[in-house]
Amino acid sequence: MPIRKRPKSKHLAVATAALVALSGCNDSDKKDASADVTSPETEAPVTEPTRKALVIGIDGLMYDYIDVVDNPELNEPETPNFARFTLTKSFAGGLLNTTSHQPSYSGPSWSSILTGTWVDGHGVQSNNSKPVDTNSIFTTLEQRDQALKSGSFVSWTPINSGHLIKEMSSIDRRIDGASRPEGKSVDTFITEQLVNELEQEDSTLDFIFTHLDEVDGAGHSCGWCEPYETALSETDARLGQIMAAVEHRERNLNEDWLVMVVSDHGHRQAGGHGGDTVIERTSVIGVNKPEMFNQFLTTPAAPLSLSDNVEQNTLMAYPAITSVMPTVMTYLGHNPAVDDQLASPSLIGELGTYKLLSSVDQAESTVATVNLSWQATSDVNKVFIYRDNKRIAEMSAEQSSYVDSLKLEDLGEGSHAVVYSVQADIGAPVSSRVKVSLAEPVDLGSLLTKRQSLSSFNETVAPFGWVSEASATPAYVDGPFTNTKAVNLQRSQGYLSQAKDLSNYDQISFGFRFRINGNIQGDPHLLSNKDWASGYNPGFIVTVTDDSIKLNLGDGSHRADTSWMPLAKNQWIFAVATIDITNSQAALYLQDATFGFQASQINTGSVSSLASPYPLNIGEGGDGHYNVGRGVELDIADLVTFDRSLTEAEAKALANTTAPLGDL
C-alpha cells in the first residue's frame, strides 16, 4: 500500500532516490580512487518511534461472536481481522445498584468510553445528544500537550454533533457519517475517510477515535441473525483495511500505534438493547499490543457483590469500557492523575488499586457516612484516599476499605456530589462518585398539614375509583405497618383511576409507598397520566422495569427523564416524585431497605406543562391499556399530594417515616 502525499508534502523517497542517482554516475570501466579510501563506520542515531493511538468503536459488537469460544447458539462467521487482537470481555451500563448505573444505550456508553466516567460523571442518560458534563479524552490530551493532534471519524453523527459538541474545539479532524455521499453506506464512507487519512504521509493526528455503526443496525433489525453475521463479516474486512494502513505507517514513518477495539453494548437475542440483562451489558475490548498490558487485561478482578445475580457480579469484575481513556492516555505518555477523576485504571503499566466502590448510609439529615472499598495488587505498599482531589487519608496495603463522614456544618445545606479517589504508590488512580443531601431536620407534622390530599388505601381506594371488568372491588393485602392494609393491583384484575386535571399545576409532588411483587415485562406504568407510547407525549409517568425505576415527563414536543435507579422488589419502597415546571426542575427520590436513599434530579428543559387528556392512574397508564400483558403486580399505600415541589430534605423526611402518614 503506497503512502499517499498531499500537495506540496515531502516525499519519503527523496533521500533514497538521490542515493540511487549518485550510484548510477559511476563509470564501470574506471576505478574511482576514492573507493580505496576506508571511511570509519558510523551508526545513524536510532530514533524512537512516535507513539500514536487509534480507538475503533464498533456499535453493538457482541463479544460472543468474536471470542475464541464456539457458541452453539450463534452462527459465528470467520473474522480473521478481529482474531489478530487479544480480546477481553468488558462491561457497559455502569456498576449495578450504584449511582454509576446507566442504561445500555449508545449515548451513555460512548460518553463513558470517551470520558472515562459513568453517567454520574458525564451526565448522559440516553441517546438525547446531550453534551457530556466532563472533559473527554480529546480535551484532556490537548490540555496535557498543546501540540498533540486528534481526530474523530464517526458513523453515528450524534457522537460529534451532540455528546461531544463542546469538545470539538479540541478535535483537529472531524468526519461525520451524516456527510456521506448518497448511495454509499455510512461505514464504508467512514472507513474510506479514515484509511485515506492514515495513508497521507503528512497526517499529524496522534490520537484518532472512529466509530462504525452497521453491526448495531443489523442487531436492531433482527438480533442474533444472518444480517448481523453479514454486517460483522463486512466490518471485519473494514478492520483489515484500517490495520493495513496503520501497519504501513509503522513500517515507513517510524510510528508505533496502539489500536484498541471496543463496543458500547451487546444485543438481546431478538434484537435491541438499553436494559440490564447480562447480554446487553456485555462489551468487548481488543488490543493489538497485548505485551504492553498489565494483568487486568487477561485476569479479571474478584466478583463484585453488587447484585443478587452471580453472572452480573462476575461480568463487573472485568475491565469496564471506562478503561479505554486511561489506557490511551498512559500509552501516549500522559498518565492519569487524581484530578482527572476517571472511573477505571489504565490497562497499561502497573495496576495498583482498582474496582473502587462507594456507598452512602444516612440515618440523619445532618450527616452522611460514605463507605469505600477497593481491590489492590500484591505489590502495593500504600494507598492514598482523596475527597474532591484533596488527600484525606493514607492506608496500609493490608487495608481495603475506608469510612468517611460528610457533615452539614462542613458542606452546607443541599445536595452534594462528592468524588472519592484512591491511588496506590503504584498504578493509576481510580474514582467513584456519591451524592448526599444534607439539611436541618424537617418538622414532619408541619409539612403534612400543608398537603393537598392523602389517600391511605387502608381497605379503601378513595378518592380513586376502581376500574375493572374482572371484579367489582379490589383485593387488599397486609400493608407496610401493623394492622394496616394496602391495595393489591394486578392489571388482569383492574387499576385505580382519578380525574385530575394538571393543566393549572406548575408545581406538584406525589409521595407514595409501594411494593413490586415478582417479575415485570417491559416498562409498565406505576403512577401516570400519560400515553407511554412516547416519552414526548403530554403528562408524566413513574415507570418501572424488572430492576429499575424512573420519572418521565413530556408536553407533546419536549421530554425530560430522570436516570434509571435500582428497584428493590418484594419489599416496601417510599417514592417521592417532584415536578417544578416554573424552575425547570424535577426529581425522583426513593427509600428502601436494600439501596437506602436514592435521588435522581434533572433539569426539565423546555417541558412547559403536565397537562394531558387522561386521568391520573395507578397501576396503568392514562390511556388505560399499556400495562395489559406486562405482568406487573404491585401493592400501594399512603399516597400524599402537595401542590408544590418538595425539597430533597422534605422528601427524605417523608421517605423515612415509620408509621402511616395519616397517623403522624
C-alpha positions in Angstrom: 0.0 0.0 0.0 1.7 3.3 -1.1 1.7 6.1 1.4 -0.1 9.0 -0.3 1.2 12.6 -0.3 -0.9 15.6 0.0 0.1 18.5 -2.3 3.5 20.0 -1.5 4.3 17.3 1.0 7.7 16.0 1.5 8.3 12.7 -0.2 9.6 9.8 1.8 11.7 8.5 -1.1 13.7 11.7 -1.8 16.9 10.6 0.1 16.7 7.1 -1.4 16.2 8.4 -4.9 19.2 10.7 -4.6 21.5 7.9 -3.5 20.4 5.7 -6.4 21.0 8.5 -8.8 24.5 9.1 -7.5 25.4 5.4 -7.7 24.4 5.4 -11.3 27.1 8.1 -12.2 30.0 5.6 -11.7 31.9 4.6 -14.8 32.3 0.9 -14.6 35.5 0.9 -16.7 37.3 3.3 -14.4 38.2 2.7 -10.8 37.4 5.7 -8.6 40.4 6.3 -6.3 38.0 7.2 -3.5 36.9 3.6 -3.5 40.2 2.7 -1.9 39.7 5.0 1.0 38.3 3.3 4.0 36.0 5.6 6.0 35.3 4.9 9.7 32.0 3.2 10.2 29.3 5.4 11.8 25.9 4.3 13.0 22.9 6.5 12.3 21.2 7.6 15.6 18.2 5.4 16.5 15.1 7.5 16.8 12.4 6.0 19.0 9.1 5.5 17.1 6.4 8.1 17.7 3.6 6.7 19.7 0.1 7.1 18.3 -3.3 5.6 19.2 -6.4 4.6 17.4 -9.6 3.5 19.1 -12.1 1.7 16.9 -15.6 1.7 18.3 -17.9 -0.8 16.8 -21.5 -0.2 17.9 -23.4 -3.3 19.1 -20.5 -5.7 18.7 -21.1 -8.8 20.7 -18.2 -10.4 22.5 -19.5 -13.9 22.0 -19.4 -13.5 18.2 -15.7 -12.8 18.0 -14.2 -14.6 21.0 -12.3 -17.9 20.6 -15.1 -20.0 22.1 -17.6 -21.5 19.7 -21.0 -20.6 21.0 -23.6 -23.2 19.7 -26.4 -20.6 19.9 -24.6 -18.4 17.3 -23.7 -18.9 13.7 -20.3 -17.2 14.1 -18.7 -16.0 10.8 -15.0 -16.1 10.2 -13.4 -12.9 11.5 -9.7 -13.1 10.7 -9.0 -9.5 11.4 -10.7 -9.5 14.8 -8.6 -12.6 15.5 -5.5 -10.5 15.3 -6.5 -8.8 18.5 -6.2 -10.0 22.1 -9.7 -9.8 23.5 -11.2 -9.4 26.9 -14.8 -9.3 28.0 -15.8 -5.9 29.2 -19.0 -4.3 30.5 -21.2 -1.3 29.8 -24.0 0.1 31.9 -22.0 1.1 35.0 -22.0 -0.7 38.3 -25.4 -2.0 39.2 -27.1 -0.6 42.2 -24.8 2.4 42.4 -25.0 6.0 41.1 -22.9 4.9 38.1 -25.6 2.6 36.8 -26.7 3.7 33.4 -28.8 2.3 30.5 -27.0 0.2 27.9 -27.8 2.8 25.2 -25.2 4.1 22.8 -25.3 7.7 24.0 -24.3 6.9 27.6 -21.9 4.2 26.5 -19.9 6.2 24.0 -19.8 9.1 26.5 -18.3 6.6 29.1 -15.7 5.4 26.6 -14.7 8.9 25.6 -14.7 10.5 29.1 -13.6 7.6 31.3 -16.6 8.2 33.6 -20.1 6.8 34.1 -23.4 8.7 34.0 -22.8 10.2 37.4 -19.8 11.9 35.8 -20.7 12.6 32.2 -24.5 13.1 32.8 -25.7 11.4 29.5 -28.8 9.3 30.3 -29.9 8.3 26.8 -29.5 8.9 23.0 -30.5 12.5 23.5 -27.5 14.3 22.1 -26.8 15.9 25.5 -23.3 17.2 25.7 -21.1 15.5 28.3 -20.6 17.3 31.6 -16.9 16.5 32.0 -13.8 16.6 29.8 -13.4 14.0 27.1 -10.2 12.3 26.1 -9.8 14.9 23.4 -9.8 17.9 25.7 -7.7 16.1 28.4 -5.0 15.2 25.9 -5.0 18.8 24.5 -4.6 20.2 28.0 -1.6 17.9 28.6 0.1 18.6 25.2 -1.0 21.6 23.1 0.9 20.1 20.1 -1.0 16.8 20.2 -3.5 16.4 17.3 -6.6 14.3 17.3 -9.5 13.3 15.1 -13.0 11.9 15.4 -14.4 9.9 12.5 -17.9 8.7 13.4 -20.7 6.9 11.6 -23.2 7.9 14.3 -23.1 11.7 13.9 -24.7 12.5 17.4 -21.4 11.5 19.0 -19.7 14.5 17.4 -22.7 16.8 16.9 -24.3 16.1 20.3 -22.5 14.3 23.1 -19.0 15.8 22.2 -20.1 19.0 20.7 -18.4 21.1 23.4 -15.2 19.1 22.7 -15.0 19.9 19.0 -12.5 22.8 19.7 -10.1 20.2 20.8 -10.5 18.0 17.8 -8.4 18.8 14.7 -10.1 16.5 12.2 -13.8 15.7 12.2 -15.7 13.4 9.9 -19.5 12.7 10.5 -21.5 9.9 8.9 -24.2 12.5 8.0 -21.8 13.9 5.4 -21.5 10.7 3.4 -22.5 10.9 -0.3 -25.8 9.5 -1.4 -25.7 5.8 -2.2 -22.6 4.9 0.0 -23.0 3.0 3.2 -22.0 5.0 6.3 -19.4 2.5 7.5 -17.8 2.3 4.0 -17.6 6.1 4.0 -16.1 6.4 7.4 -13.6 3.6 6.7 -12.5 5.2 3.5 -12.1 8.6 5.2 -10.0 7.1 8.0 -7.9 5.0 5.7 -7.3 8.0 3.4 -6.2 10.0 6.5 -3.8 7.2 7.5 -2.4 6.9 4.0 -1.4 10.6 3.9 2.3 10.9 4.8 1.8 14.3 6.3 -1.1 13.4 8.6 -0.3 14.8 12.0 -3.0 13.1 14.0 -1.7 11.5 17.2 -5.0 10.1 18.5 -8.0 9.0 16.5 -11.4 7.8 17.5 -13.5 6.1 14.9 -17.0 4.7 15.2 -18.7 2.1 12.9 -22.4 1.5 13.2 -23.8 -1.1 10.8 -23.3 -4.1 13.1 -25.7 -2.3 15.5 -28.2 -1.6 12.8 -28.3 -5.2 11.9 -28.7 -6.2 15.6 -31.7 -3.9 15.9 -33.3 -5.3 12.9 -33.3 -9.0 13.9 -30.8 -9.7 16.8 -28.7 -12.8 16.5 -29.4 -13.3 12.8 -27.9 -13.6 9.4 -27.9 -9.9 8.6 -25.9 -9.4 11.9 -23.4 -12.0 10.8 -23.1 -10.4 7.3 -22.6 -7.0 8.8 -20.0 -8.5 11.2 -18.1 -10.0 8.2 -18.1 -6.7 6.4 -16.9 -4.9 9.5 -14.1 -7.4 9.9 -13.0 -6.6 6.3 -13.0 -2.9 7.1 -11.0 -3.6 10.2 -8.4 -5.3 7.9 -8.2 -2.2 5.7 -7.7 0.0 8.7 -5.0 -2.2 10.2 -3.2 -2.4 6.8 -3.0 1.4 6.7 -1.8 1.5 10.3 0.9 -1.1 9.8 2.2 0.6 6.7 2.7 3.8 8.7 4.6 1.8 11.3 6.9 0.4 8.7 7.5 3.6 6.8 7.0 6.5 9.1 8.7 5.3 12.3 5.4 5.3 14.2 4.2 2.9 16.9 0.4 2.6 17.0 -1.8 1.3 19.8 -5.1 0.1 18.4 -8.0 -0.7 20.6 -11.3 -2.1 19.6 -14.3 -1.5 21.9 -18.1 -1.9 21.7 -20.7 0.0 23.6 -23.2 -2.8 24.4 -24.5 -6.2 23.2 -27.9 -7.2 21.9 -30.8 -9.3 23.1 -31.4 -12.4 21.0 -34.4 -10.8 19.3 -32.5 -7.5 18.8 -32.2 -4.3 20.8 -30.6 -3.1 24.0 -30.9 -0.4 26.7 -31.7 -2.8 29.5 -29.7 -4.5 32.2 -29.5 -8.1 31.0 -26.0 -9.6 31.0 -26.0 -9.9 27.2 -26.9 -6.2 26.8 -24.3 -5.1 29.3 -21.5 -7.3 27.9 -18.9 -5.4 25.8 -15.5 -6.3 24.4 -12.1 -4.7 24.4 -9.5 -5.8 21.9 -5.8 -4.7 21.7 -3.0 -5.1 19.2 -0.1 -4.9 21.6 -1.0 -7.3 24.5 2.6 -7.5 25.6 2.3 -3.9 26.9 -0.7 -4.6 29.1 -1.0 -5.4 32.7 -2.6 -8.5 34.3 -6.1 -6.9 34.4 -6.4 -7.4 30.6 -6.5 -11.2 31.0 -7.3 -11.8 34.7 -10.5 -10.2 36.0 -10.9 -8.9 39.5 -12.7 -10.8 42.2 -16.5 -10.7 41.5 -18.3 -7.7 42.9 -21.2 -8.2 45.3 -23.4 -5.6 43.9 -26.5 -7.6 42.9 -28.1 -11.0 43.6 -27.1 -12.2 40.1 -23.8 -14.1 40.1 -23.4 -13.7 36.4 -23.7 -9.9 36.7 -21.3 -9.7 39.6 -18.8 -11.8 37.6 -19.2 -9.5 34.5 -18.5 -6.4 36.6 -15.2 -7.9 37.6 -13.8 -7.5 34.1 -12.3 -4.2 32.8 -15.1 -1.7 32.1 -15.5 0.3 28.9 -14.3 3.3 31.0 -10.8 1.7 30.9 -10.2 2.9 27.3 -9.4 6.5 28.1 -6.9 6.0 30.9 -5.2 3.3 28.8 -4.8 5.5 25.8 -3.5 8.4 28.0 -0.9 6.1 29.5 0.3 4.8 26.2 0.7 8.4 24.9 2.8 9.4 27.9 0.1 11.3 29.8 -0.6 9.2 33.0 -4.0 9.8 34.5 -4.0 12.0 37.6 -6.3 12.2 40.6 -8.0 15.3 39.3 -8.9 13.5 36.1 -11.4 11.6 38.3 -11.6 8.5 36.0 -13.6 5.5 37.0 -11.1 2.8 35.8 -7.4 2.2 35.9 -5.1 2.1 32.9 -4.6 -1.4 31.4 -1.0 -0.4 30.6 1.6 0.0 33.3 1.4 -1.2 36.9 -2.1 -1.8 38.1 -2.2 -0.9 41.8 -5.8 -0.2 43.1 -8.9 -0.9 41.1 -12.6 -1.7 41.4 -13.3 1.2 43.8 -16.9 1.0 45.2 -18.7 3.6 47.3 -22.0 3.6 49.2 -23.8 6.0 51.5 -25.5 5.4 54.8 -27.6 8.3 56.2 -29.8 7.9 59.2 -29.9 11.7 59.9 -30.4 14.7 57.7 -27.3 16.4 59.1 -24.6 13.8 58.4 -23.9 11.1 55.8 -21.5 8.1 56.1 -19.6 7.2 53.0 -18.1 3.6 52.7 -15.3 3.0 50.3 -13.8 -0.4 49.3 -11.4 -1.4 46.6 -9.1 -4.2 45.4 -5.3 -4.0 45.0 -2.4 -5.9 43.6 0.0 -7.7 45.8 2.9 -5.2 45.1 1.0 -2.2 46.6 2.6 -0.8 49.8 0.5 2.3 50.5 -3.0 3.6 49.4 -4.0 7.2 49.5 -7.6 8.4 49.8 -8.8 11.7 48.2 -12.0 13.6 48.5 -12.7 16.0 45.7 -8.9 15.8 44.8 -7.7 16.6 48.3 -5.8 13.8 50.2 -7.7 12.9 53.4 -6.0 9.6 54.4 -3.1 7.2 54.0 -3.7 3.5 54.3 -1.5 0.4 54.5 -1.6 -2.2 51.8 -3.5 -4.6 54.1 -6.4 -2.2 54.3 -9.0 -2.2 51.5 -11.8 -0.1 52.9 -12.3 3.4 54.4 -15.2 5.2 56.1 -15.7 9.0 55.7 -18.3 11.4 57.2 -19.9 14.3 55.4 -21.5 16.8 57.7 -23.9 19.6 57.3 -21.6 22.0 59.2 -18.8 21.3 56.6 -20.7 21.2 53.3 -23.8 23.3 53.9 -27.4 22.5 53.2 -28.4 21.0 49.9 -27.5 18.2 47.6 -23.8 17.5 47.1 -21.9 15.4 44.5 -18.6 14.2 46.1 -15.8 12.4 44.2 -13.6 10.0 46.0 -10.3 8.7 44.5 -8.0 6.0 45.6 -4.4 5.8 44.4 -1.7 3.3 45.5 2.0 4.0 45.5 2.0 2.3 42.1 -0.5 2.5 39.2 -3.2 5.0 38.2 -5.8 6.4 40.5 -9.5 5.4 40.3 -12.5 7.4 41.3 -16.1 6.9 42.5 -18.9 9.4 43.0 -21.5 9.7 45.7 -24.5 12.0 46.1 -25.6 13.2 49.5 -28.3 15.5 50.8 -27.7 17.5 54.0 -30.2 19.6 55.8 -31.6 20.7 59.1 -34.3 18.3 60.4 -37.7 18.7 58.9 -40.8 19.3 61.0 -42.8 16.4 59.5 -46.0 17.2 61.3 -46.0 20.8 60.0 -45.2 19.5 56.5 -48.1 17.1 56.4 -50.6 19.8 57.4 -49.7 21.6 54.1 -50.6 18.5 52.0 -53.2 18.8 49.3 -54.6 15.2 49.7 -53.8 12.0 51.4 -55.0 8.5 50.4 -54.3 5.7 52.9 -55.6 2.8 50.8 -56.2 1.0 54.1 -59.2 -1.0 52.9 -60.4 1.9 50.7 -59.5 3.3 47.3 -61.0 6.8 47.8 -60.6 9.3 46.3 -59.7 7.0 43.4 -62.1 4.8 41.5 -61.7 1.1 40.8 -61.6 0.3 37.0 -62.1 -3.4 36.3 -64.0 -5.8 34.1 -63.0 -8.7 36.3 -64.1 -7.8 39.8 -66.3 -5.3 41.5 -63.8 -4.5 44.2 -60.0 -4.6 44.5 -58.1 -7.1 46.6 -56.3 -5.9 49.8 -53.2 -7.3 51.4 -51.3 -6.7 54.6 -49.8 -3.2 54.4 -46.4 -1.8 55.5 -47.4 -1.4 59.1 -49.1 -3.5 61.8 -52.9 -3.6 61.4 -52.9 -1.8 58.0 -53.9 -2.9 54.6 -52.8 -1.9 51.1 -54.4 -2.2 47.7 -53.1 -5.1 45.5 -53.0 -4.2 41.8 -52.8 -6.7 39.0 -53.6 -5.4 35.6 -55.7 -8.5 34.8 -57.9 -7.5 37.7 -58.0 -3.8 37.4 -56.4 -0.4 38.3 -57.1 2.8 40.2 -58.1 6.0 38.4 -58.9 9.6 39.4 -60.0 12.5 37.3 -57.2 15.0 38.0 -56.6 18.0 35.7 -52.9 19.1 35.9 -53.2 21.9 33.4 -53.0 24.5 36.2 -50.2 23.0 38.1 -46.7 24.5 37.7 -45.5 22.5 40.7 -46.7 19.2 42.2 -45.3 16.4 44.4 -46.5 12.9 44.9 -45.3 10.7 47.8 -46.4 7.0 48.0 -45.5 3.6 49.4 -45.4 0.7 47.0 -44.2 -2.8 46.7 -43.4 -4.6 43.4 -44.1 -8.4 43.5 -42.5 -10.8 41.1 -41.2 -10.2 37.6 -42.1 -7.4 35.2 -42.3 -7.4 31.4 -41.2 -4.2 29.6 -41.7 -0.8 31.3 -45.2 -0.5 32.6 -46.8 2.4 34.4 -46.8 2.7 38.2 -48.3 6.2 38.6 -49.2 8.1 35.4 -51.5 10.4 33.5 -49.9 9.9 30.0 -49.8 7.7 27.0 -46.4 6.0 27.3 -46.2 5.2 23.6 -43.8 8.1 23.5 -42.0 9.9 26.3 -42.7 13.1 24.4 -46.5 12.6 24.9 -48.1 15.0 27.4 -48.2 14.1 31.0 -45.9 12.3 33.5 -45.1 8.7 34.4 -43.3 6.9 37.2 -42.3 3.7 35.3 -40.6 0.5 36.3 -38.7 -2.3 34.7 -37.8 -5.6 36.2 -34.9 -3.9 38.1 -35.1 -0.1 37.8 -37.4 2.9 38.1 -37.5 6.4 36.7 -39.7 9.5 36.2 -40.6 10.9 32.7 -42.5 14.0 31.8 -43.4 15.5 28.4 -45.6 18.2 26.9 -46.1 16.9 23.3 -42.9 18.5 22.0 -40.3 18.0 24.7 -39.4 15.4 27.3 -37.3 15.0 30.4 -36.2 11.8 32.1 -34.5 11.1 35.4 -31.9 8.4 35.3 -33.0 4.8 35.9 -32.4 3.9 39.5 -32.2 0.5 41.1 -35.5 -1.0 42.0 -35.9 -3.3 45.0 -38.6 -5.9 44.6 -40.7 -7.7 47.2 -40.2 -5.0 49.8 -41.9 -1.7 50.6 -40.4 1.4 49.0 -41.3 5.1 49.6 -41.1 7.2 46.4 -41.4 10.9 46.0 -41.9 12.5 42.6 -41.5 16.3 42.5 -42.0 18.4 39.4 -41.4 22.2 39.2 -42.2 23.5 35.7 -41.6 27.1 36.7 -38.0 26.5 37.7 -37.4 23.6 35.2 -36.7 21.0 37.8 -37.9 17.5 38.6 -36.7 14.7 40.8 -37.5 11.2 41.9 -36.5 10.1 45.4 -36.6 6.5 46.7 -36.1 4.9 50.1 -35.9 1.2 50.7 -34.0 -1.3 52.9 -31.8 -2.6 50.1 -30.5 0.6 48.4 -31.2 3.2 51.1 -32.0 6.7 49.9 -31.7 7.4 46.2 -32.1 10.6 44.3 -32.2 11.5 40.6 -32.6 15.2 39.8 -32.9 16.7 36.4 -33.4 20.0 34.5 -36.7 19.7 32.6 -35.5 22.0 29.9 -38.3 23.2 27.6 -41.1 21.0 29.1 -43.9 23.5 29.7 -46.9 21.6 31.1 -48.0 18.4 32.9 -51.5 18.5 31.3 -52.8 15.6 29.4 -56.2 14.4 28.2 -56.1 11.4 30.6 -56.9 10.8 34.2 -54.3 10.1 36.9 -54.0 6.3 37.2 -52.2 3.9 39.5 -51.2 0.5 38.0 -51.9 1.7 34.5 -51.2 4.5 32.0 -53.6 7.3 31.3 -54.8 5.6 28.2 -55.9 2.6 30.2 -54.3 -0.3 28.2 -50.5 0.0 28.2 -49.9 -2.4 31.2 -52.0 -5.2 29.7 -49.9 -8.3 29.4 -46.8 -6.8 31.1 -47.1 -8.9 34.3 -46.7 -6.1 36.8 -48.2 -6.8 40.3 -47.9 -4.1 42.9 -49.2 -3.1 46.3 -49.9 0.6 47.0 -50.3 2.6 50.3 -50.2 6.1 51.6 -50.4 8.4 48.5 -49.8 12.0 49.6 -50.0 15.0 47.2 -48.6 18.5 47.6 -49.3 21.5 45.3 -45.6 22.5 45.4 -42.3 20.9 44.7 -40.8 19.3 47.8 -37.1 19.8 48.7 -34.9 16.8 48.9 -34.8 17.1 52.7 -38.6 17.1 52.8 -38.7 14.1 50.5 -36.2 12.3 52.7 -38.2 13.1 55.9 -41.4 11.6 54.3 -39.4 8.6 53.0 -38.1 7.8 56.4 -41.4 7.7 58.2 -42.1 4.5 60.1 -45.9 4.8 60.5 -48.9 5.6 58.3 -48.8 9.2 57.2 -52.4 9.7 58.5 -51.2 8.8 62.0 -48.4 11.5 62.0 
